[in-house]
């Protein structure tokens, strides 16, 4: 069995690696090829291009990359049309992968799209494109399958891989000791994993931390630094806010850092769901560039909430601050409210534990079964 894959950035790379390992456990001689990151390569994928090639963000910012990405897509279509795989799986990166899937499917190649585009937030019309592009959609959120079922599109809910991999029980004392942190209340601060995010959000997060530090002498902060180039940026922001001495900076280890904290204060994204799956009370904020923000307002987002956990629980549990609402005083107040209310933190942790159970279904295995079945269809 030969499988074509295209993953975008690190999250897609991890999904692809889990999928590859699970397929190999059923089909040991299966081969994999396409656009892959280091995790997929380590799992056994032949890399034609690095997954980071597709890592472009924002609404307006990706426009400058369009010629390069279209050239890459044309080359992949030509290569796979010449030598068709048994199945192609596009992993996330919908703006790139849906067009690729559509072209390949038109050529008779079976296609699957892993991770539904957020049609329930914005660009609902993309479901028409998905209908033409994918023979099967692999959904990681429970409500997504219902949307596709209503449209007569083959969809499988596989669960969320993060829910499978994160620990159900956390020894906070041991986690803190391993990080060299002891005693008192601890806030994990995650201002983003990219230079653009940290440049935009870091000063506001540092200012909020300074407010909290002034109110609570014993309060400590810890930040996992996603990449070496971010460290000097955030260090300068902390120094400017006068709060550097209250922070411990850890290279990587975002999961362990969040697990060690009493409250997590983060830039909304995949980390928000990870924090919830770790059972952590969380405060989230996000801001994009001014031009991208204007476009987003013109397009109109369809959901009241933007953090994933708030879309999955009956009552929103994560205070959110977006764009003009990213105000240090307001964010500090939200974090303080969590710190001052142990009963509330415990209630949130219990609901997040239930959420973890709802999503921990063995996603790698379920996704692999869905892909193998599609590849073997006659």
N, C-alpha and C positions, 0 to 999 in steps of 0.2 A: 504494500500500500504506500502510495506517494502522496504527501500532503503539502500544499502550498500555504504559507503563512505570511501575514504582514501585521506587525505590531507597532504601535506608536508609543514612544517614550517608555519610562521605567515600569509604570503600572501594567501596561500591555505586555511588556517583556516578562514580567513575573507570571501573568496569566498564561502566556504562551508556554513558558517553561513547565508549569504545572500540567497543562494540557498535553504537552509532548510526553512527559513522564507517564501520565496515566494511559495514554494511547499505547505506548511501548509495553506497558504491563499486559496488554491484551493482544497487541500485534507487535511482537519483538522485532520483526524485520521491517517495520514501517520506517520510511525516510521522510525527512522534513527539509524544506528549503524556502528561502524568501528574505523578507526584511526582519531582522532579529536583533535583539539586544544581547548582552553578555550572559544573562540567565538562560535564554533560549539556546544560545550557542553551547553553553555548558551542558544543557539537557540533550543536545544532539542535532540541532538545526544547522544546516549549511547556510551561512549568512551571505546573501548577495548584496546586502546594504545594511547599514546600522540603523536600528530603530530610532535613534536620536535624530535621524534625518527628518522624521515627521514631527518632531517636537517643536511646534510653533504655536503660540498662544495669543489670546485676545480676539477681538472682532475685526479690527482694522489691520493689526500688525502682520497677520499671515499673508496679506496681499502681495507683499514684496517677494514672497517665496513661491508664488503660484507658477511662474515659468519653470522653475527647477522641479517642483513636485509633479507638474503635468508631464514633463519629460521622463521622470522616473516611472510614472504610472504607465505611460505608453510603452516603455521598455519592458515592464513586467507583463503587460498584456501580450506583447509580441512574443516574449519568451515562453509564456505558459500556453499560448495558442499553438505554438510550434511543438511543444512537448507538454500536453495537458496532464495535470495531476489528477488523482482520483477524486480529490475534493480540495477546495480552497477555503481557508478560514481567515476572515478579516477580523483582527482583534482591536476593538475600539477604533480610534481615529476615523470617525465616520465620514468626515469631509473628504478624506482620501480614499478610504476603503469602499464606500458605497459605489462610487463611480467605477472603481476597479472591479468590484463584484458584478456590477451590471454588465460590463464588457465581457467578463469571463463567462458569466451565465448565458449570455447571448451566443457564446461560442460552444455551448453545450457542457460546460464545466459546472459541476455542482458547487454551490457556495453556501457558506454559513457565516453569519455575522455574530461575533461574540462580544457581548455588552451592548444592550440596546442604546441607541442615541436617546437623549433626553427629550423625546417628543412630548412628554407630559409637562415639560417646563416651557419650551419654546420651539418654534419651527415645527409645529404639528404636521404641516404638509409633507414633511420628510417621510412620513409613513408610506406615501405613494412611491417614493424612490426605493424604500426598503422592500416593498412588494415586488418591484422589478429586479432588485439586486440580489436578494437572499432567498435561497430555498428554505433556510431555517434560521431563526434568530435564537441565540442562547442568552437568556435573561438572568441577571444576577439579583433582581429585586422582585418580590412576589407579585406586586400589582401590575407589572409590565405585561405578563403573559395574558392577562384579561384583555388588555388593550389590543393585542395582536389577535387574540381569539375572536374578538368582535369584528375584526377586519378580515377574518378568514386567512390569516397569515400563520404559517407553521412556526410555533414558538415553544421553547422548553425552558422552564424555570430550573436553573441548576443550583441556585444558592450563591452565597458570596464566599470566595476563597479566603478572605480575611477572617471571616467568622470561623472557618475551619482551623486556621493556623494560629490564631491568638489564644493564649491560655485562658481557661475558664476561671481559674482561681489564681490570685496574685498575692504573693507574700511581699507586702509593701516594705517591710523592714529590711528584708534581704535585698530587694531591689535598690533601696536607698544606700545600703551598705556597699553594694557592688559599685555604685556610682560615687562613693565617697561622701555621701550626704547623710546627715543624722539629725534627728529631733525637729520639733516645731512643724508648722504648716508649710507646705511646699507647693508652689505654683509652677507648672511647666508652661513655658512661653515658646510658641512656635510661630514666628512671623513669616514663614514661607520657605520654600525650597529653591526659589529662583531669584536671581539678582533683582529682576524687576519687582517681584513681590516684596522682598526685604527692603529695597530702596523706598518703596511706596508706604509699606506698613510698619517697618521697623521703628521709625521715630515715634509713631503714635503708640505702638506697643510699649516702647521704652518709657514714654511719658506716663502712660497708665501705670506701669510698674513703679515709677517714682512716686506717684500718688499713694499707691498701696503701701510702699515701703515706709513712707512718712507716717502713715497711720498705724503701722504694725512693726514694731522694732524687731521682733523675732522672725518675721516672714522672710522666707528665702525663695529664690527663683532659679530655675534651671532651664537651659535651652540646648536642644540638640542641633548642632550645626550640620546642615545637609551636605555641604561641600566646602572645601578649604577656601574657595574664593569668597564665601559669604562671611567668614569669621571677621576679617578686618572691617567690613561694612557694619556689621552689627556691634562690634566692639566700639567703634566710633560713635554709634548712635546711643549706646548705653552710657558712654563717657559724657556725651553732650547732655544727657538727661540726669547726670549725677548719680547714677544707680549701679555703676559697673561692679562695685565691691559686693553688692548683694546677689550677683548672678554667678552661677557656675555654668560654664560652657563645655558641652560634651561633643566630641566629634561623632556624628551619626547617632546610632542607638535611639532613634525617636520612640520606638515601642517601649523600651525599658525606661526611658525618661518619663513618658506619659504614665506608665504603670506605677512609677514611684510617687507620682504627684497626688495631692488632694484635689486640686482643680487644674484643668487644662485650659489655657488661653491661646487660641490658635487662629491662623489664617485658614479660612474655610477651604475645603478640598477633600481629598481622600483621607487626610489625617483626621477629619471630624468624625467619619464613620469608624475609623480605627480607635479613636478615643472612646467613642460610645461602646464599641465592642469590648473594650477593656473595662467598661463599667465606670468610666470617669465623668463626673460632672464637668461640663464644658461650656466655655463662652467662645463665640466665633465672630470673626470680622473679615470683611473682604472689600477691596477696592481695585478697580481697573483704571486704565488711563482715561483721561477726560473725553477723548474722541470716541473710544470704545464705549464709554459709559453713555454718551449721547446716543450712539447707535442702539445700544441695549434699550434705552428708554423709548426710542422711536419704534423699535420692533415690538417691545412690550413683552416682558416675561409673564408667564401664565401662572406661576405659583407664588403664594404669599411668602413662603419660606425658601431659603436657598441652601441650608445644610441638609445633607442626606438623612441624618437621624430624625430631624423634625418632619420629614416626609413619610417616615415609617412608624411613627408613634401616634397614638390617638391625640395626645396633647403635646405641643412643642415643648421640649425640655431644655433646649439650648438657646440662650439669649443670642440674638444676631444683630450685627452692626454692619451696614453696607453703604459704600460710597460716602455721601455727605454725613452719614450717621457715625462714621468712624471717628469718634471724639474721645480722647483719653479719659476725661472725667466720667463720661457715661459708661465706658467699658470698665474702668476701675470700680465703679459702683456695682456693676453686675458681678464682677469677680468677688468683690467684698461680700455681697449678699450670699454667694455660695459658701464662702469661707466661714461666715458667721452663723450658718444654719446647718449643723451636722445632720439633723433629721431630714432636711431637704436633700442633702447629698446622698444619704442612704436610700431614700425613695427613688432618686434618679438612677442610682447604681442598680437597684433591683429591677427597674423597668428595662434598663439597658441589658441586663443579664437575660431577660426574656427575649429581647430583640436578637441577641446572639444565637439563642436556641432556634429562633425562627429562620435564621439565615444559614446556620451551620448544617448543611445537608450533604457535604462531600462534593463540592463544586467541580473539582478537577475530574473526578470519576464520572459524574453525571454529564459533564461537557464532553468528555472523551467518548462515552457511550453514544451520545447524540451525533457526534461527528463520524464515528465508525459506522453507525447505522446509515447515515446519509451517504457515505462513500460506497457502501455495499448495495445501495438501492439499485434495482434493475429497471 
